[in-house]
Amino acid sequence: MYQNVFQTLAIETKLLSRQALQNEKWLEIGCFFIQNYVEQLSKAENITIGHIKGLIELDEGNFIKFSSVAADRPVNAEILNSQGNSQEGRLTFNAIVANISKETNLTCFHMALERTCSVYGLMTDYKETIHDGGELVESEEQPCPVCHDHHHHDETCGHHH
């Protein structure tokens, strides 16, 4: 399969908890998120996962790496230090998937992120961004994936930011 049939998705966002969570809980959250993303992808027909990777950076230089290559395999996770607590996890996410549109891929990410935030009571600072001629542009055209309303880029809707 040629590389040009793969759709790439790279996103950075913060996951915020109302209270500090143990690093082991962040490990659980990351695995849950990646698994949900893979489940969303599997609803599309004929997709091929090239790779899905995530990194959650925590306090005190701690981090957790995640990866997945197929829906029928468990998420691979590696934690630097299982001890410690963090109120914020800085998520860097990268996926390469074939036979999927950019919009569908992004929708799968949104749905996984929203479900993860809902289940674990987290908030995120994620804002939709699109690349336009090499420049990063905030998009106000995309509706909120939770309430399907449009929010100005500096407004929060109270249910996921």
Phi, psi and chi 1 to 4 in degrees:
 res  aa     phi    psi   chi1   chi2   chi3   chi4
   1 MET       -  131.1 -171.5  174.4  -65.5      -
   2 TYR   -75.6  146.3  -66.6  105.8      -      -
   3 GLN   -59.2  -30.7 -174.7   67.4   24.7      -
   4 ASN   -72.5   -4.6   63.3   -5.8      -      -
   5 VAL   -91.1   -3.7  -59.6      -      -      -
   6 PHE   -88.9  138.8  -76.7   89.7      -      -
   7 GLN   -99.3  128.1 -179.4   61.4 -116.9      -
   8 THR  -102.7  149.1   60.3      -      -      -
   9 LEU  -140.4  122.6 -176.2   62.0      -      -
  10 ALA  -132.4  122.6      -      -      -      -
  11 ILE  -139.7  141.7  -63.7  174.3      -      -
  12 GLU  -120.7  135.7  -71.0 -174.8   -5.5      -
  13 THR  -155.5  167.6 -169.8      -      -      -
  14 LYS  -108.9  141.9  -69.5 -179.9 -174.5  171.9
  15 LEU  -111.2  124.8  -59.1  173.4      -      -
  16 LEU  -118.8  132.6  -53.1  160.9      -      -
  17 SER  -108.0  151.7  174.5      -      -      -
  18 ARG   -69.5  -22.6  -63.8 -171.2 -165.4  -72.6
  19 GLN  -138.8  160.0   60.8 -164.4   25.2      -
  20 ALA   -64.8  137.0      -      -      -      -
  21 LEU  -113.1  146.9  -58.7  174.2      -      -
  22 GLN   -66.5  150.5  -66.7  178.9  -12.4      -
  23 ASN   -56.6  -35.4  -70.1   -2.0      -      -
  24 GLU   -61.8  -34.4  -70.8  -75.3  -20.9      -
  25 LYS   -69.6  -38.9 -176.9   56.6  105.7  174.9
  26 TRP   -63.3  -35.1  -75.3  106.3      -      -
  27 LEU   -61.4  -46.2  174.4   71.1      -      -
  28 GLU   -61.2  -43.2  178.6 -175.8  -38.9      -
  29 ILE   -62.5  -45.8  -70.2  167.1      -      -
  30 GLY   -62.4  -43.8      -      -      -      -
  31 CYS   -63.4  -41.5  -73.4      -      -      -
  32 PHE   -60.4  -45.5 -176.5   86.8      -      -
  33 PHE   -61.6  -50.8  167.0   71.9      -      -
  34 ILE   -61.5  -43.9  -62.0  -69.1      -      -
  35 GLN   -61.3  -40.1 -173.2   60.4   44.2      -
  36 ASN   -66.7  -39.2  -88.4  -87.5      -      -
  37 TYR   -61.4  -46.0  174.0   72.2      -      -
  38 VAL   -62.3  -40.6  170.4      -      -      -
  39 GLU   -62.2  -41.2  -74.2  174.2   14.5      -
  40 GLN   -63.6  -43.6  -67.4  -59.5  -38.1      -
  41 LEU   -59.6  -39.3  -73.1  176.5      -      -
  42 SER   -67.1  -13.1   67.4      -      -      -
  43 LYS   -75.2  -21.6  -66.6  176.5 -176.6  177.5
  44 ALA   -82.2  149.2      -      -      -      -
  45 GLU   -85.1  142.7  -68.5 -174.1   30.2      -
  46 ASN    60.7   24.7  -59.7  -41.0      -      -
  47 ILE   -77.8  153.6   63.3  106.4      -      -
  48 THR  -129.0  124.1  -59.4      -      -      -
  49 ILE   -84.1  121.7  -64.5  172.5      -      -
  50 GLY   -80.0  -58.9      -      -      -      -
  51 HIS  -163.5  154.7   82.9 -112.5      -      -
  52 ILE  -131.6  124.3  -61.6  166.4      -      -
  53 LYS  -134.0  146.3  -65.9 -173.1  178.9 -167.1
  54 GLY  -141.2  152.5      -      -      -      -
  55 LEU  -137.4  126.5  173.3   72.5      -      -
  56 ILE  -112.0  115.8  -64.4 -180.0      -      -
  57 GLU   -92.2  131.5  -63.8  174.5   89.9      -
  58 LEU  -117.0 -179.6  -57.0  169.0      -      -
  59 ASP   -64.2  160.9  -67.8  -17.6      -      -
  60 GLU    59.9   29.0  -59.8  174.6   13.6      -
  61 GLY    74.9    8.4      -      -      -      -
  62 ASN   -78.3  151.5  -66.7  -42.4      -      -
  63 PHE  -155.7  161.9   62.3   86.3      -      -
  64 ILE  -131.6  132.2  -53.0  165.7      -      -
  65 LYS  -107.3  142.2  -65.6 -169.6  -73.1 -173.3
  66 PHE  -130.5  148.3  -54.5   92.4      -      -
  67 SER  -153.2  155.1   64.8      -      -      -
  68 SER  -150.5  143.0 -179.3      -      -      -
  69 VAL  -125.6   -6.2  -66.6      -      -      -
  70 ALA  -163.3  150.5      -      -      -      -
  71 ALA   -67.9  -25.8      -      -      -      -
  72 ASP   -93.7   12.4   61.2   -9.6      -      -
  73 ARG  -121.6  147.7  -66.6 -170.4 -177.7  166.1
  74 PRO   -68.7  157.0   21.0  -27.9      -      -
  75 VAL   -68.6  131.3  173.8      -      -      -
  76 ASN   -87.3  128.9 -176.5   31.8      -      -
  77 ALA  -133.1  144.0      -      -      -      -
  78 GLU  -136.0  121.5 -177.9 -178.6  -31.7      -
  79 ILE  -109.4  133.9 -172.6  168.2      -      -
  80 LEU   -70.2  -45.0  174.3   68.0      -      -
  81 ASN  -148.1  117.1  180.0    4.1      -      -
  82 SER   -77.6  -12.5   60.4      -      -      -
  83 GLN   -88.9  148.9  -56.5  -59.3  -49.4      -
  84 GLY   120.3  166.0      -      -      -      -
  85 ASN  -137.1  145.0  -62.6  -64.5      -      -
  86 SER  -145.0  142.8  -61.3      -      -      -
  87 GLN   -91.0  -19.8 -168.0  167.8   -5.0      -
  88 GLU  -129.3  137.0  174.5 -176.7  -58.5      -
  89 GLY  -120.2  124.5      -      -      -      -
  90 ARG   -93.5  108.3  -67.1  164.1  -58.0  -74.9
  91 LEU   -93.0  124.9  172.4   66.2      -      -
  92 THR  -112.3  123.8  -57.7      -      -      -
  93 PHE  -125.2  137.0  176.3   79.7      -      -
  94 ASN  -142.7  129.0 -175.9  -71.7      -      -
  95 ALA  -136.4  140.6      -      -      -      -
  96 ILE  -125.1  115.0  -61.5  176.1      -      -
  97 VAL  -133.6  138.0 -177.9      -      -      -
  98 ALA   -99.4  154.5      -      -      -      -
  99 ASN    63.9   41.0  -57.3  -38.8      -      -
 100 ILE  -143.3  144.5 -167.3  168.7      -      -
 101 SER   -79.9  157.3   71.0      -      -      -
 102 LYS   -58.7  -41.0 -177.0  175.3 -175.2  173.9
 103 GLU   -64.8  -43.5  -66.3   77.6   20.9      -
 104 THR   -66.3  -41.8  -59.1      -      -      -
 105 ASN   -59.4  -46.2 -160.5   -1.0      -      -
 106 LEU   -65.1  -38.6 -161.4   51.9      -      -
 107 THR   -62.6  -40.5  -62.6      -      -      -
 108 CYS   -61.5  -41.6  -69.2      -      -      -
 109 PHE   -62.2  -49.2  172.6   83.8      -      -
 110 HIS   -55.4  -48.0  -76.7  163.9      -      -
 111 MET   -64.0  -41.4  -67.1  177.6   79.9      -
 112 ALA   -66.1  -42.0      -      -      -      -
 113 LEU   -64.7  -45.8 -177.4   64.2      -      -
 114 GLU   -64.2  -41.4  -67.7  -52.9  -38.5      -
 115 ARG   -65.6  -42.5 -177.9  160.5 -174.4 -130.4
 116 THR   -61.5  -47.1  -58.2      -      -      -
 117 CYS   -62.1  -40.0  -72.9      -      -      -
 118 SER   -66.0  -48.8  176.1      -      -      -
 119 VAL   -64.8  -39.9  167.4      -      -      -
 120 TYR  -100.6    5.5  -71.5   95.4      -      -
 121 GLY    63.6   39.1      -      -      -      -
 122 LEU  -101.7  161.5  -58.9  173.7      -      -
 123 MET  -117.8  160.0  -63.3  172.1  -73.0      -
 124 THR  -136.7  152.1 -179.6      -      -      -
 125 ASP   -97.3   13.4   69.5  -12.9      -      -
 126 TYR   -59.4  131.5  176.8   72.0      -      -
 127 LYS  -128.2  140.2  -67.5 -175.7  173.2   71.8
 128 GLU   -63.1  130.3  176.6   68.8   30.6      -
 129 THR  -132.1  148.2   54.8      -      -      -
 130 ILE  -131.5  154.0   56.9  171.7      -      -
 131 HIS   -95.7  128.9  -69.0  -80.3      -      -
 132 ASP  -130.1  101.1 -176.0   22.4      -      -
 133 GLY    63.2   32.9      -      -      -      -
 134 GLY    90.3  -10.8      -      -      -      -
 135 GLU   -98.5  145.2  -66.3 -179.1   38.8      -
 136 LEU   -85.3  123.5 -166.2   58.9      -      -
 137 VAL  -126.1  132.2 -179.7      -      -      -
 138 GLU   -75.2  133.8  -74.3 -169.4  -11.7      -
 139 SER  -101.0  123.6  171.9      -      -      -
 140 GLU  -100.2    4.3  -62.9  179.2   33.5      -
 141 GLU   -83.6  -24.6  -55.1  -59.1  -42.6      -
 142 GLN   -78.5  130.5  -64.9  -67.4  -34.1      -
 143 PRO   -74.7  156.9   26.1  -32.3      -      -
 144 CYS   -61.1  130.8  171.3      -      -      -
 145 PRO   -70.5  -11.7   21.1  -28.3      -      -
 146 VAL   -94.2  -55.0  174.1      -      -      -
 147 CYS  -103.8   -4.9   67.3      -      -      -
 148 HIS    62.0   22.5  -55.6  -70.7      -      -
 149 ASP   -99.8  163.6 -164.8    6.6      -      -
 150 HIS   -97.6  130.3  -67.9  -89.9      -      -
 151 HIS  -116.6  139.0  -56.5  -67.9      -      -
 152 HIS   -63.0  151.2 -167.9  -93.9      -      -
 153 HIS   -58.4  -23.4   72.3  -82.7      -      -
 154 ASP  -106.3   12.2   60.5   -3.8      -      -
 155 GLU   -99.3  149.5  -70.8 -179.3  -52.7      -
 156 THR  -114.4  153.5   59.9      -      -      -
 157 CYS  -102.7    2.4   50.2      -      -      -
 158 GLY    82.8  -10.9      -      -      -      -
 159 HIS  -112.5   -5.7   43.3 -105.6      -      -
 160 HIS  -155.1    2.4   73.9  -71.4      -      -
 161 HIS  -108.0      -  -67.5  -76.8      -      -
